[in-house]
Amino acid sequence: MDLLNSVLNLVVPPASLVMLAVAWPTLSFIRACEWAYQSFYSEESMENKVVIITGASSGIGEQISYEYAKRGANLVLVARREFRLHGISDKARRLGANRVTVIAADVVKEEDCRRFIDETINTFGRVDHLVNTASLGHTFYFDEATDTNIFPHMMDINFWGNVYPTYVALPHLKQTNGRIVVNASVESWLPLPRMSLYAAAKAAVINFYETLRFEVGDEVGITIATHGWIGSEMTGGKFKLDEGAEMQWKEERDVHVSGGHVEEYAKLLVSGACKGNAYVKLPGWYDIFLVYRVFAPDVLGWTFRLLLASPSKRKISLVGTGRMIPETSSPTGRQYLEGPSPRKFITGPPLTSSPPSFQQQYKSE
């Protein structure tokens, strides 16, 4: 067996590259035909369909709500910040949504997920699309962090915040031959600094849904959308807490990955979901790095070492680490709020008027 694996290690990679090069024109033609057919004949009408959108209070989730509204869907908007959802629901109605229901819930709690799914069934009698957009990220180096309370919370929102709604909604989606739409990220396989925990959580999400796709077969469709670094509250520097409190963080990324706007990504995602696409990607040229990662990982590693600052020259960021730093102001003159791990705030009471003692750095979608 060891000898066989040794031979296969030498033969399979180059042989696969040759086969891929030969088959690429044919595969591209077939994909173009599928795209033309889906664009003109097979796009799902969302008129009066029921769409549940988690994380709908801002950013990507908000824009996705508007795109479904333009298609005449019935919307169920879910987020912790109920006061934000009311304004979004009003705009969604103006854009064409048939009916809009607002539900305050936390997707990391199974009982909350059961509640908003049950309310949806009681109100509309069905679920056609479940769109999971709730997400939480960070922008600090892993070895700078001293408060590990945020670690499980990252997995709670980015992984279990997708799994629980899917688990509860799946029986209803099977009845309508519905679809699950997943907001993932290119960081799940493309390494970027200061995003280790976020990337790991997103990788878990993608692997979960790739496996689930085989388990449910044709009963439920799954669309996995991946985006690069796009503008939203995640990139705008806001981490939203309960009761509408905000925690500001300073933008200190060494490398800014170009990408589309939130509106463009939302439009592409909803269009792809309605066409039954398995994947939606923005921008699409990121895919080339997958080839390098599989067949030439050293080249990818060398490229990133050239593009990114070397560890010996990196600027140490104290933001988000739980370490004491001097009080600073934002470029716009707004003071940055300081406080311990947001896990303590999200699951607890709202912030008081007196600022805590540590500054944090996180990003949220």
C-alpha positions as CSV (number, residue, x, y, z in Angstrom):
1,M,0.0,0.0,0.0
2,D,2.8,2.4,0.8
3,L,4.4,1.7,-2.6
4,L,1.1,2.2,-4.3
5,N,0.5,5.6,-2.6
6,S,4.1,6.6,-3.5
7,V,3.4,5.9,-7.2
8,L,0.0,7.7,-7.1
9,N,1.6,10.7,-5.4
10,L,3.9,11.0,-8.4
11,V,1.5,10.2,-11.2
12,V,-1.9,11.6,-10.1
13,P,-1.1,15.4,-9.8
14,P,0.5,15.9,-13.2
15,A,-1.9,13.5,-14.9
16,S,-4.8,15.5,-13.3
17,L,-3.4,18.8,-14.6
18,V,-3.1,17.4,-18.1
19,M,-6.7,16.0,-18.0
20,L,-8.0,19.3,-16.7
21,A,-6.2,21.3,-19.5
22,V,-7.6,19.0,-22.1
23,A,-11.1,19.0,-20.7
24,W,-11.2,22.7,-19.8
25,P,-12.7,24.0,-23.2
26,T,-15.4,21.4,-23.1
27,L,-16.3,22.1,-19.5
28,S,-16.4,25.8,-20.2
29,F,-18.8,25.3,-23.1
30,I,-21.0,23.1,-21.0
31,R,-21.0,25.7,-18.1
32,A,-21.8,28.5,-20.6
33,C,-24.8,26.5,-21.9
34,E,-26.0,25.9,-18.3
35,W,-25.7,29.6,-17.5
36,A,-27.7,30.5,-20.6
37,Y,-30.4,28.0,-19.8
38,Q,-30.6,29.1,-16.1
39,S,-30.6,32.8,-17.0
40,F,-33.5,32.6,-19.5
41,Y,-35.6,29.5,-18.6
42,S,-35.0,28.1,-15.1
43,E,-34.8,31.1,-12.8
44,E,-37.1,30.6,-9.8
45,S,-39.9,33.1,-9.3
46,M,-39.9,34.4,-5.7
47,E,-43.4,36.0,-6.0
48,N,-45.2,35.2,-2.7
49,K,-42.4,32.7,-1.7
50,V,-41.3,32.8,1.9
51,V,-37.7,33.7,2.7
52,I,-36.1,33.7,6.1
53,I,-33.0,35.9,6.4
54,T,-30.8,35.7,9.5
55,G,-28.4,38.6,10.3
56,A,-30.8,40.9,8.4
57,S,-30.2,44.0,10.6
58,S,-27.2,45.4,8.6
59,G,-24.6,44.8,5.9
60,I,-25.0,41.8,3.6
61,G,-28.1,40.5,5.3
62,E,-29.9,43.9,4.9
63,Q,-29.0,44.2,1.2
64,I,-30.1,40.6,0.6
65,S,-33.5,41.5,2.1
66,Y,-33.9,44.3,-0.4
67,E,-33.0,42.0,-3.3
68,Y,-35.6,39.4,-2.3
69,A,-38.1,42.3,-1.7
70,K,-37.7,43.4,-5.3
71,R,-38.7,39.9,-6.4
72,G,-42.0,40.1,-4.5
73,A,-41.1,37.6,-1.8
74,N,-42.6,37.3,1.7
75,L,-39.7,38.1,4.1
76,V,-39.0,37.0,7.7
77,L,-36.1,39.2,9.0
78,V,-34.2,37.8,11.9
79,A,-31.6,39.5,14.0
80,R,-30.9,40.5,17.6
81,R,-31.4,44.2,16.9
82,E,-35.1,44.4,16.4
83,F,-35.1,48.2,16.3
84,R,-33.0,48.0,13.1
85,L,-35.2,45.5,11.5
86,H,-38.3,47.7,11.5
87,G,-36.6,50.3,9.3
88,I,-35.4,47.6,7.0
89,S,-38.8,46.0,6.8
90,D,-40.4,49.4,5.8
91,K,-37.9,49.8,3.0
92,A,-38.4,46.2,1.9
93,R,-42.2,46.8,1.6
94,R,-41.5,49.9,-0.5
95,L,-39.3,47.9,-2.8
96,G,-42.0,45.3,-3.4
97,A,-42.0,42.7,-0.6
98,N,-45.5,41.2,-0.2
99,R,-45.4,40.7,3.6
100,V,-42.6,41.3,6.0
101,T,-42.3,39.8,9.5
102,V,-39.7,41.0,12.0
103,I,-38.4,38.6,14.7
104,A,-35.8,39.3,17.3
105,A,-33.7,36.2,17.9
106,D,-30.2,34.9,18.5
107,V,-29.1,32.2,15.9
108,V,-26.6,30.7,18.3
109,K,-29.5,29.6,20.5
110,E,-31.4,26.5,19.3
111,E,-34.6,27.5,21.1
112,D,-34.6,30.9,19.4
113,C,-34.2,29.2,16.0
114,R,-37.1,26.9,16.7
115,R,-39.1,30.0,17.7
116,F,-38.6,32.0,14.6
117,I,-39.1,28.9,12.3
118,D,-42.3,28.0,14.1
119,E,-43.5,31.6,13.8
120,T,-42.8,31.6,10.1
121,I,-44.7,28.3,9.6
122,N,-47.7,29.6,11.7
123,T,-47.7,32.9,9.7
124,F,-47.0,31.7,6.2
125,G,-47.4,27.9,6.3
126,R,-44.1,27.3,4.5
127,V,-40.4,28.1,4.1
128,D,-38.9,28.3,0.6
129,H,-35.5,29.9,1.2
130,L,-33.3,30.0,4.3
131,V,-30.6,32.6,4.0
132,N,-27.9,32.5,6.7
133,T,-25.8,35.7,6.8
134,A,-25.1,36.2,10.5
135,S,-21.3,36.4,10.9
136,L,-18.6,37.7,13.2
137,G,-14.9,38.3,12.4
138,H,-11.8,39.7,13.9
139,T,-8.7,41.7,12.8
140,F,-5.9,40.7,15.2
141,Y,-3.0,38.3,15.0
142,F,-3.7,35.1,16.9
143,D,-0.7,35.3,19.1
144,E,-1.7,38.9,20.3
145,A,-5.0,37.7,21.8
146,T,-5.0,37.4,25.6
147,D,-8.8,37.1,26.1
148,T,-9.9,33.6,24.9
149,N,-13.5,34.2,25.7
150,I,-14.0,35.4,22.1
151,F,-12.8,32.1,20.6
152,P,-15.9,30.0,21.3
153,H,-18.1,33.0,20.4
154,M,-16.5,33.1,16.9
155,M,-17.5,29.5,16.3
156,D,-20.9,30.0,17.8
157,I,-21.9,32.7,15.4
158,N,-20.0,31.6,12.3
159,F,-20.7,27.9,12.6
160,W,-23.5,27.0,15.0
161,G,-25.3,30.2,13.8
162,N,-25.7,28.4,10.5
163,V,-26.2,24.9,11.7
164,Y,-29.1,25.5,14.2
165,P,-31.4,27.4,11.7
166,T,-30.6,24.8,9.1
167,Y,-31.4,21.9,11.4
168,V,-34.8,23.3,12.4
169,A,-35.8,24.5,9.0
170,L,-34.7,21.5,7.0
171,P,-37.9,19.4,7.3
172,H,-40.0,22.4,6.1
173,L,-37.6,23.1,3.2
174,K,-37.9,19.5,2.1
175,Q,-41.7,19.9,1.8
176,T,-41.3,22.9,-0.6
177,N,-38.2,21.6,-2.3
178,G,-36.6,24.8,-1.0
179,R,-33.1,26.2,-0.8
180,I,-30.5,27.1,1.8
181,V,-28.3,30.1,0.9
182,V,-25.0,30.3,2.8
183,N,-22.9,33.5,3.2
184,A,-19.3,32.2,3.4
185,S,-16.0,33.9,2.6
186,V,-12.9,33.4,0.5
187,E,-10.9,33.4,3.7
188,S,-12.1,29.8,4.3
189,W,-9.4,28.6,2.0
190,L,-7.3,31.7,1.0
191,P,-4.9,32.6,3.9
192,L,-5.0,36.1,5.1
193,P,-3.3,37.6,8.3
194,R,-5.4,38.6,11.3
195,M,-8.2,36.3,10.3
196,S,-7.2,32.9,11.6
197,L,-10.3,32.1,13.8
198,Y,-12.7,33.6,11.3
199,A,-11.2,31.6,8.4
200,A,-11.3,28.4,10.4
201,A,-15.0,28.9,11.3
202,K,-15.9,29.7,7.6
203,A,-14.0,26.6,6.5
204,A,-16.1,24.5,8.9
205,V,-19.3,26.1,7.5
206,I,-18.4,25.3,3.9
207,N,-17.5,21.7,4.7
208,F,-20.7,21.2,6.6
209,Y,-22.8,22.4,3.7
210,E,-20.8,20.5,1.1
211,T,-21.5,17.3,3.1
212,L,-25.2,18.2,3.7
213,R,-25.6,18.7,-0.1
214,F,-24.9,15.0,-0.6
215,E,-27.1,14.0,2.3
216,V,-30.3,15.9,1.1
217,G,-29.7,15.2,-2.6
218,D,-32.4,16.9,-4.8
219,E,-34.8,17.5,-1.9
220,V,-33.2,20.8,-0.9
221,G,-30.9,23.0,-2.9
222,I,-27.8,24.6,-1.3
223,T,-26.1,27.7,-2.6
224,I,-22.7,28.6,-1.1
225,A,-21.7,32.2,-1.7
226,T,-18.1,33.3,-1.1
227,H,-16.9,36.9,-1.1
228,G,-13.6,38.7,-0.8
229,W,-13.1,41.8,1.3
230,I,-16.2,43.9,0.6
231,G,-17.6,47.0,2.2
232,S,-20.1,46.5,5.1
233,E,-20.2,47.1,8.8
234,M,-17.6,44.4,9.0
235,T,-15.2,46.5,7.0
236,G,-16.6,49.8,8.2
237,G,-15.5,49.1,11.7
238,K,-18.6,48.3,13.8
239,F,-19.2,45.3,16.0
240,K,-22.9,45.4,17.1
241,L,-23.8,44.5,20.6
242,D,-27.2,43.9,22.2
243,E,-29.6,46.8,22.6
244,G,-27.9,48.6,19.7
245,A,-24.7,49.4,21.5
246,E,-21.7,49.8,19.2
247,M,-18.0,48.9,19.7
248,Q,-15.7,50.7,17.3
249,W,-12.5,49.2,16.0
250,K,-9.6,50.8,14.1
251,E,-8.9,49.6,10.6
252,E,-5.4,48.3,10.8
253,R,-5.2,45.6,8.1
254,D,-1.9,45.4,6.3
255,V,-3.4,44.2,3.1
256,H,-6.7,45.3,1.6
257,V,-8.2,42.6,-0.6
258,S,-10.2,44.2,-3.4
259,G,-13.8,43.1,-3.9
260,G,-17.3,44.3,-5.0
261,H,-19.7,46.4,-3.0
262,V,-22.2,44.9,-0.6
263,E,-25.1,45.7,-3.0
264,E,-23.4,44.0,-5.9
265,Y,-22.7,40.9,-3.8
266,A,-26.2,40.7,-2.5
267,K,-27.7,41.0,-6.0
268,L,-25.4,38.3,-7.3
269,L,-26.1,36.0,-4.4
270,V,-29.9,36.2,-4.7
271,S,-29.8,35.9,-8.5
272,G,-27.6,32.8,-8.2
273,A,-29.8,31.2,-5.6
274,C,-32.9,31.8,-7.7
275,K,-31.1,30.2,-10.7
276,G,-30.2,27.2,-8.5
277,N,-26.5,27.7,-8.7
278,A,-24.4,25.6,-6.3
279,Y,-21.8,28.4,-5.9
280,V,-21.8,32.2,-6.1
281,K,-18.4,33.9,-6.1
282,L,-17.4,37.5,-6.0
283,P,-14.9,38.2,-7.4
284,G,-14.5,35.0,-9.5
285,W,-10.8,35.4,-10.2
286,Y,-10.0,34.2,-6.7
287,D,-10.6,30.6,-7.9
288,I,-7.1,30.5,-9.6
289,F,-5.6,30.4,-6.1
290,L,-7.3,27.1,-5.5
291,V,-5.3,25.5,-8.3
292,Y,-2.1,26.8,-6.8
293,R,-3.1,25.6,-3.3
294,V,-3.7,22.1,-4.6
295,F,-1.0,21.7,-7.1
296,A,1.7,24.2,-6.1
297,P,1.2,25.3,-2.5
298,D,4.7,26.5,-2.2
299,V,4.2,29.0,-5.0
300,L,1.1,30.3,-3.1
301,G,3.1,30.5,0.1
302,W,6.0,32.4,-1.6
303,T,3.5,34.8,-3.2
304,F,1.9,35.7,0.1
305,R,5.3,36.1,1.8
306,L,6.2,38.6,-0.9
307,L,2.9,40.5,-0.7
308,L,2.6,40.6,3.1
309,A,4.9,42.2,5.6
310,S,7.4,39.8,7.1
311,P,6.8,38.7,10.8
312,S,9.9,40.6,11.9
313,K,8.5,43.8,10.5
314,R,4.9,43.5,11.4
315,K,3.2,46.1,13.4
316,I,1.9,44.7,16.7
317,S,-1.8,45.6,17.1
318,L,-3.0,45.9,20.6
319,V,-6.6,46.3,19.5
320,G,-8.7,43.2,20.3
321,T,-6.0,41.6,22.4
322,G,-7.2,42.6,25.9
323,R,-4.0,44.5,26.6
324,M,-3.9,48.0,27.9
325,I,-3.4,50.7,25.2
326,P,-3.5,54.5,25.3
327,E,-6.9,56.1,24.6
328,T,-7.1,57.3,21.0
329,S,-9.6,59.0,18.7
330,S,-10.8,58.0,15.3
331,P,-9.9,60.0,12.2
332,T,-13.4,61.4,12.3
333,G,-13.0,62.6,15.8
334,R,-15.2,59.9,17.4
335,Q,-13.7,58.2,20.4
336,Y,-13.3,54.4,20.2
337,L,-15.2,52.6,22.9
338,E,-13.1,50.4,25.1
339,G,-14.2,47.1,26.7
340,P,-13.4,43.5,27.4
341,S,-14.5,40.6,25.2
342,P,-17.8,41.2,23.4
343,R,-18.9,37.7,24.5
344,K,-19.6,39.2,27.9
345,F,-21.8,41.9,26.4
346,I,-23.7,39.9,23.8
347,T,-25.0,37.3,26.2
348,G,-25.5,39.8,29.0
349,P,-27.1,43.1,29.8
350,P,-26.7,46.2,27.6
351,L,-23.7,48.5,28.0
352,T,-23.7,51.2,30.6
353,S,-22.6,54.8,29.9
354,S,-19.2,54.4,31.6
355,P,-16.6,52.9,29.2
356,P,-14.8,49.7,30.3
357,S,-11.0,49.3,30.4
358,F,-9.8,47.5,27.3
359,Q,-10.2,48.4,23.6
360,Q,-11.3,45.6,21.2
361,Q,-11.1,45.0,17.5
362,Y,-13.7,42.9,15.7
363,K,-15.6,42.9,12.5
364,S,-19.2,41.9,12.0
365,E,-21.5,41.2,9.1
